[in-house]
Amino acid sequence: MIKKRYLLTPGPTPIPPEVNLLMAEPILHHRSPQFQEILRKVLEGIKRVLKTKNDVLIFASSGTGAMEAVVANLVSPQEKVIVIRGGKFGERWAEICATYGAKVIPIDVPWGKAVEAEEVERSLDTTDSVKAVFATLCETSTGTVTDIRRLAETTRKKEVLLVVDAISGLCADNLETDNWGVDVVVAGSQKGLMLPPGLAFVSMSKKAWALSKHTSSSYYFDFKKYQHLLSKPDTPFTPPISLIIGLERALSLIEEEGLENVLSRHRYLANAVREGIKAMGLELFSTCPSNALTAVISPSGISSTELIRIMRDKFGIWIANGQGKMKGKIFRIAHLGYMDRFDVIVALSALEMSLREMGYKIELGKGVGTAERILGGENAQG
């Protein structure tokens, strides 16, 4: 039997066919005027998506590489940093900072909960000489969104940087980099930007440049090497040429739809998935869910690991397991990037059939019907 594959993981996400086709064309030389023109358009386009006029640096790496690059360029050994740890990726910020010798002051948040800005303010008030606060827009491991606007209101009052991992949240959860006063934003290619993994981005405010280290702890990720070439534009090392070419097209698709419409689409799909999940009698894991993905508590007696295997191997639907201590206990359905209403309908349908096969008592079509009423209602997006 023919079986199509539907990718509903929170990274990598599906890639538009026209982007794939463009990346398959003969490669350009990265020091040619033709490529530099593409790079110029990409740098301008990514600024619009990040809602910033700040410098944006582009790297050949995963998002984690850009996270490490930020620490290598901003934080010196023994400097104090506050890190919000509310999931696997908040923990990753802390691990990277510790690797570079920083004194990490953690704010531990229960998985599935969002940090309160007041907690960050109290930590700043009781700790001297904090260099930066590290936060995560969308904590992918829990499906939780952080109120970055409130955090920025707190950090703007002080000589402290706000550094945000927006790798999963970009294009799904609103981020007003300049308007809110976010100093550093990290993003990656394989999420809302609808590309394969391999590209990462860092935006730097004037405040961030002023407080950055004189000498980077990294040779390859030395921000000043990249900043020096922005005016050409050029890169200090060989970039992933085909990915950047694909990004130009992906950014144009976002602009054709309109960024606010892209954000609205993600809210719309997220709402349909959540309501469908609740109609099945299932419980959401996050109390403050992101529009990038939905994390769901696996029913009693049902391992999310086995559920994911059945959905993948029998129905061709790829969703994600829990991470760390939540592996086997929750599953995560993405509605991120190149997705529309029928992607989530297919996912919910496969979820119902898989749960029923595992012995969970469910009326087939209950969750799907709820989602269809939202997706096909009067306010449905065309």
C-alpha positions as CSV (number, residue, x, y, z in Angstrom):
1,M,0.0,0.0,0.0
2,I,1.3,3.5,-0.8
3,K,1.9,5.4,2.3
4,K,2.6,9.1,2.3
5,R,4.8,10.7,5.0
6,Y,3.5,13.7,6.9
7,L,6.1,15.5,9.0
8,L,4.6,17.2,12.0
9,T,7.7,17.4,14.2
10,P,8.9,20.8,15.7
11,G,12.0,20.6,13.6
12,P,12.8,19.7,11.0
13,T,9.6,20.9,9.4
14,P,8.2,20.4,5.9
15,I,9.9,22.3,3.0
16,P,7.9,24.0,0.2
17,P,8.5,22.3,-3.1
18,E,9.6,25.5,-4.8
19,V,12.3,26.0,-2.1
20,N,13.5,22.4,-2.6
21,L,13.7,22.8,-6.4
22,L,15.6,26.1,-6.1
23,M,18.2,24.5,-3.9
24,A,18.7,21.7,-6.4
25,E,19.8,24.1,-9.1
26,P,23.5,24.4,-10.0
27,I,25.5,26.0,-7.2
28,L,27.0,29.5,-7.3
29,H,30.4,30.6,-6.1
30,H,30.0,32.3,-2.8
31,R,32.4,35.2,-3.6
32,S,30.6,36.1,-6.8
33,P,28.4,39.3,-7.3
34,Q,25.4,37.0,-8.0
35,F,25.6,35.3,-4.6
36,Q,26.3,38.5,-2.8
37,E,23.1,40.0,-4.1
38,I,21.2,36.9,-2.9
39,L,22.9,37.3,0.5
40,R,22.0,41.0,0.7
41,K,18.3,40.1,0.1
42,V,18.4,37.4,2.7
43,L,19.9,39.6,5.3
44,E,17.3,42.3,4.6
45,G,14.5,39.7,4.7
46,I,15.5,38.0,7.9
47,K,15.6,41.4,9.6
48,R,12.0,41.9,8.6
49,V,11.0,38.5,10.0
50,L,12.9,39.3,13.3
51,K,11.3,42.8,13.3
52,T,14.6,44.5,13.8
53,K,17.0,47.0,12.2
54,N,19.9,45.6,14.2
55,D,22.8,43.7,12.7
56,V,21.9,40.1,11.8
57,L,24.8,37.6,11.5
58,I,24.4,34.3,9.6
59,F,26.2,31.1,10.4
60,A,26.6,27.6,8.9
61,S,25.4,25.7,12.0
62,S,22.3,24.4,13.8
63,G,20.6,26.7,16.2
64,T,22.7,25.3,19.1
65,G,25.8,26.5,17.3
66,A,24.4,30.1,17.3
67,M,23.5,29.7,21.0
68,E,27.1,28.8,21.8
69,A,28.4,31.6,19.5
70,V,26.4,34.1,21.6
71,V,27.9,32.9,24.8
72,A,31.4,32.8,23.3
73,N,31.1,36.5,22.3
74,L,29.2,37.9,25.2
75,V,30.2,36.1,28.4
76,S,33.6,35.9,30.1
77,P,34.6,33.4,32.8
78,Q,33.1,34.2,36.2
79,E,30.6,36.7,34.8
80,K,27.1,36.2,36.3
81,V,24.2,35.2,34.0
82,I,20.6,34.5,34.9
83,V,19.2,31.5,32.9
84,I,15.5,30.5,32.8
85,R,15.4,26.7,32.9
86,G,11.9,25.6,32.1
87,G,12.7,22.7,29.8
88,K,15.5,21.0,27.7
89,F,16.5,24.2,25.9
90,G,16.6,26.5,28.9
91,E,18.8,23.8,30.4
92,R,21.0,24.0,27.2
93,W,21.5,27.7,27.7
94,A,22.8,27.0,31.3
95,E,25.0,24.2,30.1
96,I,26.6,26.3,27.4
97,C,27.2,29.2,29.8
98,A,28.8,26.8,32.3
99,T,31.0,25.4,29.6
100,Y,32.4,28.9,29.1
101,G,33.0,29.5,32.8
102,A,30.1,31.8,33.6
103,K,28.5,31.8,37.0
104,V,25.0,30.5,36.2
105,I,22.1,31.8,38.4
106,P,19.2,29.5,37.4
107,I,15.5,30.3,37.7
108,D,14.0,26.8,37.6
109,V,10.5,26.7,36.3
110,P,8.3,23.5,36.4
111,W,8.2,21.9,32.9
112,G,5.0,23.0,31.2
113,K,4.9,26.3,33.1
114,A,6.1,29.8,31.9
115,V,8.4,32.0,33.9
116,E,6.9,35.0,35.7
117,A,8.7,38.3,34.9
118,E,8.6,39.1,38.6
119,E,10.8,36.1,39.3
120,V,13.4,37.5,36.9
121,E,13.1,41.0,38.4
122,R,13.6,39.6,41.9
123,S,16.7,37.7,40.8
124,L,18.1,40.8,39.2
125,D,17.4,42.9,42.3
126,T,19.2,40.4,44.6
127,T,22.2,39.7,42.4
128,D,25.0,42.2,41.6
129,S,26.7,42.6,38.2
130,V,24.5,40.3,36.1
131,K,25.7,40.4,32.5
132,A,22.7,38.8,30.8
133,V,19.4,37.1,31.1
134,F,19.0,34.0,28.9
135,A,15.4,33.0,27.9
136,T,13.6,30.9,25.4
137,L,10.7,32.2,23.3
138,C,9.2,28.7,22.7
139,E,10.4,25.9,25.0
140,T,10.1,23.2,22.4
141,S,10.4,20.3,24.9
142,T,7.2,21.4,26.6
143,G,5.4,23.5,24.0
144,T,5.4,26.5,26.3
145,V,5.7,30.2,25.2
146,T,7.5,32.8,27.3
147,D,6.3,36.4,27.7
148,I,9.4,38.0,26.2
149,R,7.8,41.4,26.2
150,R,7.5,41.4,30.0
151,L,11.0,40.2,30.4
152,A,12.3,42.9,28.1
153,E,10.5,45.5,30.2
154,T,12.5,44.2,33.2
155,T,15.9,44.1,31.5
156,R,15.5,47.5,29.8
157,K,15.6,49.1,33.2
158,K,19.1,47.7,34.0
159,E,22.5,47.5,32.3
160,V,21.8,43.8,31.5
161,L,21.3,42.0,28.2
162,L,18.2,40.0,27.3
163,V,19.2,37.0,25.1
164,V,16.4,35.0,23.5
165,D,16.4,31.6,21.8
166,A,13.7,32.1,19.2
167,I,14.7,29.0,17.2
168,S,11.3,27.3,17.4
169,G,9.1,30.3,18.1
170,L,10.1,32.5,15.2
171,C,7.1,33.0,12.8
172,A,4.8,31.2,15.2
173,D,4.9,33.3,18.4
174,N,5.1,37.0,18.0
175,L,8.5,38.6,18.7
176,E,9.0,42.4,18.5
177,T,12.8,42.5,18.7
178,D,13.2,46.3,18.4
179,N,9.9,47.5,19.9
180,W,10.3,45.4,23.0
181,G,14.0,46.0,23.4
182,V,15.3,42.5,23.0
183,D,19.1,42.6,22.7
184,V,20.1,39.3,21.2
185,V,17.9,36.9,19.3
186,V,18.9,33.4,18.0
187,A,17.1,31.7,15.2
188,G,17.5,28.6,13.0
189,S,16.5,27.5,9.6
190,Q,14.6,24.2,10.1
191,K,11.6,25.5,11.9
192,G,9.3,28.4,10.9
193,L,11.7,29.5,8.1
194,M,10.8,26.2,6.2
195,L,14.3,25.1,5.3
196,P,16.5,22.1,6.1
197,P,18.8,22.3,9.1
198,G,22.1,24.1,8.7
199,L,21.6,27.8,9.0
200,A,21.5,29.9,12.1
201,F,21.1,33.6,12.8
202,V,21.9,36.1,15.6
203,S,20.6,39.6,15.8
204,M,22.6,42.0,18.0
205,S,21.5,45.4,19.4
206,K,23.8,48.3,19.8
207,K,23.7,47.6,23.6
208,A,24.7,44.0,22.9
209,W,27.7,45.1,20.7
210,A,28.7,47.6,23.4
211,L,28.7,44.9,26.1
212,S,30.3,42.2,24.0
213,K,33.7,40.9,24.7
214,H,36.8,42.5,23.1
215,T,38.0,39.1,22.0
216,S,35.7,36.2,21.2
217,S,36.4,32.8,22.8
218,S,35.7,31.3,19.4
219,Y,37.6,31.5,16.2
220,Y,34.9,30.4,13.8
221,F,32.1,32.1,15.6
222,D,33.9,35.4,16.2
223,F,31.1,38.0,15.8
224,K,33.4,40.8,14.8
225,K,34.6,38.8,11.8
226,Y,31.0,38.6,10.5
227,Q,30.1,42.1,11.4
228,H,33.1,43.5,9.5
229,L,31.8,42.0,6.3
230,L,28.1,42.9,6.6
231,S,28.4,46.0,4.4
232,K,29.6,44.1,1.3
233,P,27.8,41.7,2.2
234,D,30.0,38.7,2.6
235,T,30.9,36.0,5.1
236,P,34.3,35.2,6.6
237,F,34.0,31.5,5.8
238,T,32.3,29.4,3.2
239,P,28.6,29.6,3.8
240,P,26.0,26.9,3.0
241,I,25.3,28.4,-0.4
242,S,22.3,26.3,-1.4
243,L,20.5,26.9,1.9
244,I,20.9,30.6,1.6
245,I,19.5,30.5,-2.0
246,G,16.6,28.5,-0.6
247,L,16.1,31.0,2.2
248,E,15.7,33.8,-0.3
249,R,12.7,32.0,-1.7
250,A,11.3,30.9,1.7
251,L,11.5,34.5,2.9
252,S,9.7,35.7,-0.2
253,L,6.9,33.1,0.6
254,I,6.6,34.6,4.1
255,E,6.4,38.1,2.7
256,E,3.8,37.1,0.1
257,E,1.6,35.7,2.8
258,G,2.5,38.6,5.1
259,L,4.2,38.0,8.4
260,E,1.1,39.0,10.5
261,N,-0.9,36.5,8.4
262,V,1.8,33.8,9.1
263,L,1.5,34.4,12.8
264,S,-2.3,34.3,12.5
265,R,-2.2,31.0,10.6
266,H,-0.1,29.5,13.4
267,R,-2.5,30.7,16.1
268,Y,-5.4,29.3,14.0
269,L,-3.8,25.8,13.5
270,A,-2.7,25.7,17.1
271,N,-6.2,26.4,18.4
272,A,-7.7,23.7,16.2
273,V,-5.2,21.1,17.4
274,R,-5.7,22.0,21.0
275,E,-9.5,21.9,20.9
276,G,-9.3,18.6,19.0
277,I,-7.0,17.1,21.6
278,K,-9.3,18.2,24.4
279,A,-12.3,16.7,22.6
280,M,-10.5,13.4,22.6
281,G,-10.4,13.5,26.4
282,L,-6.7,14.2,26.4
283,E,-4.9,16.9,28.5
284,L,-2.5,19.6,27.3
285,F,0.9,19.6,29.0
286,S,1.6,23.3,28.9
287,T,-0.4,25.9,30.8
288,C,0.9,28.6,28.4
289,P,1.1,26.9,25.1
290,S,3.1,28.1,22.1
291,N,1.6,28.4,18.6
292,A,4.5,26.4,17.2
293,L,3.5,23.0,18.7
294,T,1.2,21.3,21.1
295,A,2.5,19.0,23.9
296,V,0.0,16.4,25.1
297,I,0.1,14.2,28.2
298,S,-0.1,10.6,27.1
299,P,-3.1,8.8,28.6
300,S,-2.6,6.5,31.6
301,G,-1.1,3.1,30.5
302,I,-0.1,4.4,27.1
303,S,3.6,5.1,26.3
304,S,4.1,8.1,24.0
305,T,7.1,6.3,22.6
306,E,4.9,3.4,21.4
307,L,2.2,5.8,20.2
308,I,4.7,7.7,18.1
309,R,6.0,4.4,16.6
310,I,2.5,3.4,15.6
311,M,1.7,6.7,14.1
312,R,5.0,6.7,12.1
313,D,5.2,3.1,11.0
314,K,1.5,2.4,10.4
315,F,0.1,5.7,9.3
316,G,3.2,7.7,8.1
317,I,2.7,10.5,10.6
318,W,5.8,11.8,12.2
319,I,5.3,13.6,15.5
320,A,7.8,14.0,18.4
321,N,8.2,12.3,21.7
322,G,8.8,14.0,25.0
323,Q,12.4,14.9,25.8
324,G,14.5,14.3,28.9
325,K,12.4,13.3,31.9
326,M,9.2,13.6,29.8
327,K,10.2,11.0,27.2
328,G,7.5,8.3,27.1
329,K,5.1,10.6,29.0
330,I,4.1,13.3,26.5
331,F,4.0,13.6,22.7
332,R,4.3,16.8,20.7
333,I,2.5,17.7,17.5
334,A,3.9,20.6,15.5
335,H,1.8,23.1,13.4
336,L,4.9,25.0,12.4
337,G,6.2,26.4,9.1
338,Y,4.9,25.0,5.8
339,M,1.6,23.6,7.2
340,D,-2.1,24.2,6.6
341,R,-5.4,23.0,8.0
342,F,-5.3,19.6,6.3
343,D,-1.9,18.7,7.8
344,V,-3.4,18.9,11.3
345,I,-6.6,17.2,10.3
346,V,-4.5,14.2,9.0
347,A,-2.4,14.2,12.2
348,L,-5.5,14.2,14.5
349,S,-7.1,11.5,12.5
350,A,-4.0,9.3,12.8
351,L,-3.8,10.0,16.5
352,E,-7.3,8.9,17.1
353,M,-6.8,5.6,15.2
354,S,-3.4,5.0,16.9
355,L,-4.9,5.6,20.4
356,R,-7.8,3.3,19.7
357,E,-5.4,0.6,18.5
358,M,-3.5,0.9,21.8
359,G,-6.7,0.4,23.8
360,Y,-7.7,4.0,24.6
361,K,-11.5,4.4,24.5
362,I,-12.2,7.0,22.0
363,E,-15.0,7.9,19.6
364,L,-13.4,8.1,16.2
365,G,-13.9,11.5,14.6
366,K,-14.5,13.3,17.9
367,G,-11.3,15.3,17.9
368,V,-11.2,15.6,14.1
369,G,-14.7,16.9,14.0
370,T,-14.0,19.5,16.6
371,A,-10.9,20.7,14.6
372,E,-12.9,20.7,11.4
373,R,-15.5,22.9,12.8
374,I,-12.8,25.4,13.8
375,L,-10.9,25.1,10.5
376,G,-14.0,25.2,8.3
377,G,-16.0,27.8,10.3
378,E,-17.0,31.3,9.4
379,N,-13.6,32.6,10.6
380,A,-11.6,30.0,8.8
381,Q,-8.6,31.3,6.9
382,G,-8.6,30.8,3.1
